[in-house]
Structures are given as structure tokens and as C-alpha cells.
Amino acid sequence: MKSAQPDHFVHDRLPPPEAWPTLRYDLPELQIADQANLVHALFDQAERAGNIDRPLLRGPHRTYTYREARAEAARIAEVLTQDHGLVPGNRVLLRGGNTVEMALAWLGVVYAGLIAVATMPLLRAGELGSIIERAQPTLALCDGRLLAELQAAQAQHPVLAAIVPFHTAPDAADLLQRAEGKPGTTPPCPTAADDIALMAFTSGTTGAPKAAVHTHRDVLAGCEAWPRHVLKATPDDVVAGSPPLAFTFGLGGLLVFPMWAGASVYFPDQPYTPETMVVLMRDAGVTISYTAPTFYRQMAPFAKKIGLPQLRISVSAGEGLPDATRQLWKDATGIEMTDGIGATEMFHIFISSAGDAVRRGAIGKVVPGYTARVVDDQGHEVPRGTVGKLAVIGPTGCKYLQDERQAKYVKSGWNYPGDAFVQDADGYFFYQARDDDMIITAGYNVGGPEVEDALLRHPAVAECGVIGVPDEERGMVVKAVCVLKPGHTGDAALARALQDHVKATIAPYKYPRIVEFATALPRTETGKLQRFKLRQGAAAPSPSPSPPPSSSAAETKP
């Protein structure tokens, strides 16, 4: 029999107080009550605003209003607490794609005062096992189509005692079928605002994922920052996108932030392709879209062909937005993309600008509620126009679960997301690269994303990744790995043409001295380019009887 006492597993494994980020709640709207349940607060806001009977979750087979979704969340909470004996603070692993059922499962978990540990749907048994080992969940809620890998992980990690399927399970064990037998009258768990609501594993762009935890207060404060001041969604908005709900970019954009605004979200039953996403957005009347730059680039031809007349906001985040992609999407839709930089550790976006405030080449300005600066290695702010490390402070911040990397992310109360930036005299922030992706060649700083943007302007290049590789003479040289559009051949002549194109587009010393061609680039499930794998040679080479061609044309002096 489980103890009725709350489970302090996560709280006991948080960083010591001196390693925490400083959390600031400088704006009136950031004052969150000390007792707050995130899910209850969102439904309560919908009711107070008169949106409780408006649609929240839209799908191909059923639409749930806010009132219906609240009752369903309560019934799921009753399944978890009454049938499985879970107590506040227990972790529940969630495995599923972006579906109505996955969203309801997440809401039910947090409503019950449990900690949601959502996982990417493409993870394999070994990766799931690592998460189970870290989070120690005793129960998982899993899309019936994704059971096999989780069951394989369960066999190696018996702490996961039970798996409850949802969405496609053929028998009465299905989560929503079991929830039908519950009254749905249990009130939300009266969690403290500083209780943990979720554990989010980073996407692994630089190696082993880290477990970032966020409280109910963190997420509610996040709702009062970027969504309020930059996005400005309304109850009439219909939202859709590709970021997984297991990724905080997706969780915020495709569930929490629409709920905060009283809007609705459309979830498909199947993963998107660029074409099907554009068709769905048109047919469902989507007004706000979320995805990564690579996906927008692939969607642009279809958007231009069929049109998206109701779309009014397109949000890009997850990786650097090349200006070439921004202009391609604007040409296809007439929409000035809303760029943003956020982090799993910070929950969501903290630098962004929209509409008329967009400045070409910049991500934007710091979001109200946050403070950001560009600093040197000692944490001192550098002059405007100088490359340095981004440091951020605000109402959210990094709290890793028992991870020595906390000391690298948080220094003197400031969060260091690991990005190199330049800030101009007007306060706009210009992304350069990840800290560890800055290429220092012959004394010059070169940001890989700037070179990528130049390459993407060439008609032969579909996507590319730029890294630095060791060089005896220069310390490092710039290397580009390019995926070509159909009809183009990756040979030495094209490599030289791409080098010349870059020299003509940006400062000549930034051109790639090595150009390789590949059929695909290594990316995370959220679409982020894994440059560390490029450095390990993990790109899929173009089929060729000989090694992929490279070129090292003579240096052009700046």
C-alpha cells in the first residue's frame, strides 16, 4: 500500500540553493499565488474569461471544449490516483505524438499533482531506459502505437511497474475508456506553486540529455511573458504545429499558451509532412503555426501553391532562423515570421520580436520580464556590437535534476544557455552560434549559422550544416556539409561554385574551405541540427563510387 505522503524524490535531487538561478518577478502579472496548480489555473482562467464552452482540443474525430477537457483531466487524475495509488510528486512517463489523447493525458497528470515526464515518440528502448533510470516513474501512459519500445525498456527497468495505453488500445484497459467510468468530480491537487509540474529532457544537440525541472509557478510565469507581450494570441485563434509536446517549445506553443489565451489547438492523428501540414493548416483554418526553420523552408513551396489565407502568425524557434528562410516564407505567405530563442532550461522563449518590431537578421529584443546581456568569460558585459556569451535572468531558470552541468549553466544567478550573440545599439540580439560552435579561424570569429544562411541562398542547396574542423595553420577552418536539391550533382565544380557564392555574399574570409555533400543531416526529433555529430562525421554521404568531393580554394583575404 502506498503512503499518502507526497513523494519528494525530485525536490530532494534539485541543485543546492546556492546553485539555483536568481528568479525575478518584476512585473505585476508575474506575481503568482503561493498555492497554484497549473492546469487548474488555466481552466479557471478560461471560465473567468467566458471561454469555458469554446473549443480547446480539436482533432479529426472529436473536439473537446474547455469544460469537457477539464472533466476529462479530472477523470484521468482519478484513474491515476484511485486505481494506481499515485501520490503528489510521483513521476508519470508520457509517450505519444501530438494527439488530443496525449494532451489530455498530460493535463490529467499535472491536475493530479503528479510530475509529467513527456518523452519524444521516436525514442528507442535504450533512450527510454535512460530516462526511466533518471526519473524513476512507476507508471507510464503510452500511445498504443508506440508500446513496443517502451515495453522493451520496461523489461530492463522494473521500477516502471505499469503501462496504461491510450488512443488505439483495443481493450478496456485504454486510458480514456477507463476514465469514462470515473465521475470526474475530484478537485485538482492543491499543489504549492513551487511544487514540480514537469521534467523535460533536453534534446541532445550536444550529447547526453539533461533533465530540466519546472514548477507550476515557472510555467504560469512563462505564460505571462512571451505569450502576453509578443505572441498576443486571442480566443479566436486556431493553433497547429510540429514541435512534440515532449519538447517545451511544443508544450508551450501547442497546449499551455493557447489555453492561457482561450484559443484552440488542432492535433492530427499522424505525424506531419511539409505538404500535409500546409494542407491541414488551410483546411482547419489555422491562424498560428509553430515549427522549426527547416520545416518552414520545406513547407514554403506548398504554402505558395495552395495559399494559407487565415494564417496570421508563424513562430519559428528550436534552432537559428536563417534570413534566407525568413524571406522564403514571407514570399510564400506574406507573413513576417516571429523568431525566438528559448531553452528547455528556461521553459520557453525569452528573446523575440514580432510584426513591425522585427529587424532583419536579428532574433529580436528581450521579452518583458527577462533581462539579457552579452558578456565575456568573466561575466562582464561586452560593448554593443561585440560577440560574447548570452546571459539571461528572469521568472524562469535552469534547475537540473542531480546534474553536475548545473554549474556550467548557472553562474552568479544568471543562466547561460550556451549561445554566442551580438547586441546592437538598439537592443536587438543577433545570434552567432552555439558557444562551442563558434569557429575561430586565423584569428577571425565565424558563426556557422551565418555561413549556413549564405549557402541556403544558393539555388542548389536544400539544407546545410557548418562546423569548424582543426587545421594546423589556422587553428580551425570552416567546413560545410550540404544536402542538395533534386537535379544537382555534388561534385568539385559545385563545391567551388558554393565557395564563390559565399565569398560574394558575406565577408570572404568566412567561406567554407571544405565543402562536402550528404543525403541527410543529423537532427534531433525537434529538428535541431546536431553539429557535434557532423564533427564526428555522422552525416549520410551522397552515394558515390568515390568519397564525397571537397574543395579548398585559395584563401581570399578580407
N, C-alpha and C positions, 0 to 999 in steps of 0.2 A: 504493500500500500504506500503510495507516495505521500510524503509530508506535504501539508498545506502551506508550509513556509515558502516564501519566494526563493527562487534559485539565484544565487549571487555569483554564479560561475563567471560571467562576463565582467561584472563590476570588480571582482577580485583579480582580474587579469588586465585591467586598464593600466596605462602608464602611471607612474607615481606623480603626485600633484606638480612637482617641480618640472616635469617633462611635458605638461599639458600646454596647449596653445592658450594665449590670452583670448578670452571671448568678450566681445564688446557688443552692447545692446544700446547704441547711442540714439536710435530713432524711437519715437513713441510707439510705432507699430511693432517694434521688436521686443516689447515688454510682454512676455508670456507668463501666464499664471503658473505658480509653482506646482499645481496639480493639473496635468493635462494629458489626455490620451489623444494622440494624433488623429486617429480615424474618427473618433467621436467628435473632435473639434471640427473636422472637415464636414461631416454630415450635419453637425449643429449649425455651422455657418450657412450651409445650403438651405436649411429650414428657415433660419432667421432672414435670409435674403429672398425668400419666396421661391426658391428653386427646387424644393424637395420633390415635386412631381414632374420635374423636367427630366429628359433622358440623361443618363450618365454613361452607361456602358452599352455601346452599340455593336452588334455582331451580325453575321449573315443569317442567324437563326432566331435570335431573340435580342430585345433591347430591355435593359433594366433602368428604371428611374432611380433617382437618388433614394427615394423611400424604399423601393424594392431591394436595392443593393444593400442598404443599411440592415434590413431584416435578414437578408441572406448572410451578411457578415456575422450577425448575431447567431444565426443557426450554425454556421461553420465553427464559431467560437465554442458553441455548446458541444459539438462533436469532439472538439479538441480537449476541452476541459472535463466534460462529463464522461465521455466514452473512453478517453485515453488518459485521464487524470493529470493532464499537464497543468503546471502552475506558473504564475508570472515569472519571467526570466528564463524559462526553458527555451531552447532554440528549436525552431522548426525549419527544416530544409525544404525549399520550394524548387521544383524543377519543371519548367514548362516554357513554351514560347509566349508570344504576345497574343493571348486569347482572353475572352471575357472570364473564363473559368480561372485562369491564372490570376487575374486581377482580383476576383472575388476571394480566392484563397489567401492572397496577400493581405487584403483588408480584414479577413476573419482572424488571421494570426495576430495582427497588431491590435485589433479590437479586444482580443482576449488577454492582452498584456504580455504576449509571448514575443520572442525576438525572431524576426523574419530573416532567414539566410537564403536569399534567392540565388540560383546558380544558372549559368549560361546553358542553354539547351544543347549545345554541341559538345559539352564536356564529356570526356570518356571516363571509364571506371577509375583509372588511376588518379585523374584530376579530382574527381568527386570524392575519392577516398581521402585525399589530402585535406579537402575542406571538412569532411566528416571528422577527421582526426583533430583538426583545429577547433571546430565549433562544438563538437560533441552533441549533436542533436539525437534525440531518441525517436523522433518521428519525422517522416518526410511526406509531403504532398506532391504527387508527381503526375504529369500528363501521361495518360495510359499509353501513348505512342512512344514514350521515352523511358519505359520501365527497365529495359534490358541492362543498360549500363549502370543504372542505379542499383539494381539487384545484384549485379556483379560486385559493385563497391560494397554493398551491404554484407555480402558473404565474407569480405575481408575485414569488416569493421562492425562487429556485432553490437556496438553501442547503439547503432541505428536499429531499434527493435521492431519498428513497423513502418510500412509504406502504404499510404492511402492514395489510390489513383483517382484522377478526375478526368473529365472531358470525354473519354472514349471507352471507359471500362464497361464491359458488357453485363456485369452483375450488380447486385445490390450493395456491393462494397464501395461503389463510386461515391466520392465525397459529397457531391450535390444531392445524390439520391438519399444518402444517409441524413443529410441536413434537412431534407423535406419532412422527416419525422420529428423534428425539433420545433418547439414553439417560437423560438426567436425572441424571447422576452427577457433574456439575461442582459442586464445593463453592461456597458463597456467597463473593462477593468479600470479602476480608479488609479491609474499609474501617476507617479510623480513625473513632472516634465523632464527631469534629468534621468529617468529610467531609460534603458536602451530599447529602441524600437527596431533597429535593423543592424545587420552586419553585412557589409558589402566587400567582396573580394576584388582587388584591383585587377585590371585586365591583362596584366602580364606583358606589357610592352618592353620591359627591361629585365625580365627574368621571373623569379618566384613571386606569385601574387601575395599581397599583404591583405590582412583583414582589417578594414576600417569600420569603426562602430559609430552610430549616430543615435542621439537621444530623440525623444518626442519633441523637445524644445528645439533641437537643431533643425529638424525638418520644418516645423512650424515657422521658425525664424527665416529659413530659406524661402518659404512661401511669401514672406513679407519683403523680400529683397528684389531679386531679378524679376520674378513674375509681376510684382506690383509696379516697379519703376521702369522696366524696359519692355517686357512682353505685352502687358496690358490686355490680356485676353478678356472676353466677355461671355456671358451665359449663352450667347447665340453662336459661339464658335464650336466647330467640329474639328477635333484634333486627330491626326494619324501620323505614324512614323515607323521607322525600322529599328531604333535602338532597343535592345532587350530590356524588359522590366528588371532583370537582374543587374543591370548597369544603372548607376544612379542618374545618368543623363536620361535614360528611358523611364525610370521610375518617376522622376520629377516631371518630365515633359509629357508623359503619356498616362499619368494617373494622378499624382498628388497635385500638381499645378492646375490641371483642368478642374479638379474638384474644388480647389481654393477659389477658382473663378466662377464656379457654377456651370462650366462648359461640359461637353460630352466628348467621348473618345470612341473612335471606330477601331475595333480589333478584328482582323481576319482569322480564318481557321488555319491558314497555311502561310509559310514564310513568303515574303515579298521577293519578286524580281524587280528590276528597274521599270520594266514595262507594266507589270501587273500593279505596281504601286501607283503609277500615274493613272491608270485606268480606274483603280479603286478610288483614288482621291477625287477624280472627276465625278464618278457615279455616286459617291457618298456625300458629295458637297463639302469636302474637306476645306477648311479655311486656314488651318495652321498645320504645318508639316515640320517634322524633326527627322534629320538623318545626318550622316557624315558626308564630308565633301566628295569623297569618291563616288558615293551613291547618287548625289545630286548631279555629278558630271555624267554618270551613266543614264540618269533619268531625263536629262535635258532634251535629247532628240525626240523622245516620245512626248514630253510636255509641249514642245514646239509644234508637234504634228497634230495632237488632238486637243490641246488647249486645257487650261485649268482656270476657268472664269471666276470661280468662287474663292480660290486661294488668295489670301491676303498677307500671310506671314510665313516665311520659310526660315527655320532656325538651323544653323549649322554649328556643330561642336563635335568634340571627340578627337579631333586632330586639326592641325593647321589648315586654314582655308586658303588655297591659292587664289590670287586675284583673277587668274585665268578662269577658274571655276566659277567665281562670283559673277564675272561678266558673261560667261556662257549661260548661266541660269537666268540672269537678268534679260539677256537677249531672247531666251526661250519663253519667259513668263512675264516679263516686265516688272518683276519683283526684286527689290534690293534686299539681298539676303541679310539676315540678322546673325552675325557671327558672335561667338562667345568662347571664353575659356573658363573651364571649371575643373574640378578634380573629384574623384571618388572620396578623397580625404576631406574635402570641403563640402561635400554633398552635391553641389551644383555650380552654376555659372556665377563668377564674381567680377569679370570684366566683359563688357558688351556694349554695343550701341545699335540702335535701330533707326530705320527710316531716314529722315533728313540729317540725323546726327552721325550717320556712317561717314567715315573718312577712308578713302581708297587706300588699301594696303594695311590699314590698322584693324585690330580686333575691336577696339572701342575704348571707352573710359571705364574707370572703376565703378561698379554698381553701388548705389547708395546703401549705406550700412557697412560697407567694407572700406578699408584703406589699403592701397597697394603702392609699392615703390620698387625701383630698380636699384640694387645695391651691389657692392663689391664683396670680396671674400670675407671681409671683416664685418659685414652688415651695415656699412656706411653707404648712404645714398650717393649715387654717382651723378655727375652733371647730366642734364637733359641732352638727349642725342647720343648718349654713350651706352654701349652694350654692357649689360650686367645681369645679375640674377633677380628673378621676381620674388618678392616677399609680400605676403598678404596677411591681414588681420581683420577680424570681423565677428559676426554672430555664430559662425561655424568654424570648425578647425579639426585638425588631424588628431585622432585618438586610435592608435593601432592596438589590436589585441596582442599583448605579450610579444612585442617585436622590437629587437634592438635597433631597427631602422627608424624608430620614433625620433631618436636623437639627431638623425640627419634631416628629417622633415621639419621638426620644430626646434627653433633656436631663439632663445630670449623671448619666447612668447609668440614669435612670428612663424607663419607657415611658409615653407619653401617648396613650392610644387615641382621644382626641378626644371624650370624653363628659363631660357635666356631671352631678354626683352630689351627694347629701346623705348623710352618715353619721350614724346616731343614736348615742345614748349606749351602746347595747349592741353596737355594731359592725356593725349591718346597713346595707347600702348601698341607697339608693333612687335609681333612675335618673330623671333630669330630662329630658335631651335630648342630642343631639349638641352639642358646644361651639358650632358655628356655627349651630345650630338654636334656641338659647335666644332667646326673644323678650323684649326689654326695651321695655315699653310704659309710658309716663308714669312711669318710674322703678321699675316693678314687673318682677320676673323671672317669666316664664311659660314653663313647659316644654310644648312641643307634645304630647308623649305623654300628659300629664295631661288635657289638653283632649280628646284623642282618646278616652281611656278614658271620660270623661264622655259624649261623643257616642255611643259604642258601647252605652251603657246605654239609649239611646232605641230603641224597637221599630222605628223606620223605617230605622235606619242599619245597613247591611251592613258597610261599612268606610269609613275616612276618613283624611285627612291634614291636619295643621295646621301652618301656617307663619306667619312674620311678614312683613308687607309694609310698605314705607316709608309714613310718614304725617308730614305737616308739623307737626301739632300735637303728636303723641305720640311721634314718632320712629319707632315701629312700631305696627301694630295686628295683632291676631290674625285670621287668615283660616282658615276650614275648607273643605275640598273633600270632599264626601260622596258616596258611592255608596249608593243606596237599595235596600232590599229590594223584591221584586216587590209591586205593589199600591199603592205610594206615589208621589205626584207631587211633583217638586221645584219648588215654587212659593214665592212670598213668604210665604204663611201658614205653610208648613212651616219655612222659614228662621227665622221669628220663634219658632216653637214650639221649635226646636232651641236657639236662643239662650236662651230662658226655661228650658229644661231644664238647660242648663249652669250658668246662674246659680243654680239651685236645688240643684245637685249639688256644685259646688266654689265657691271664692271668686268672687263676682260679677264682679270686675274681669278675670277670666280668660276671660270669654265671647268667642266669635268675633264681631267686629263685621262681618265679611264672611262670608257663607255662600254657597258655590257648589255646584252639583250636577254630577256627572260619571257616565259609564257605567263608567269604569275608572280606576284609579290607576297611575302608572308605578312598576314594581317591577323589581328585578333578578331574575335567574333563580333566586336563592336565596330570593326572597320579600321582600327588604328594600325598604321604601318609599324611593323616590328623591325626597327633598324638594327637592333642587336643581332637579329637573325641574318640580316643582309651582311653584317660584318662577319658572321660565321659561314657565309656562303650558302644560305638556305633558300635563295630564290630558285624557282624552277627554270632551268636553262631552256632556251629555244632549241627545238630539235634541229640538229645539225651534225654532219659527219665529222666536223672538227669543233674544237672549243669555241664558245661564243666570241666573236671578234671584239677587240678593244683597240683603242687608238690613243696615242699620246702625242698630239701635235705639238709643235714648238710653242713655248711659252710666249704669251703676248703680255708685254709689260704694261701696267696701268699708267 
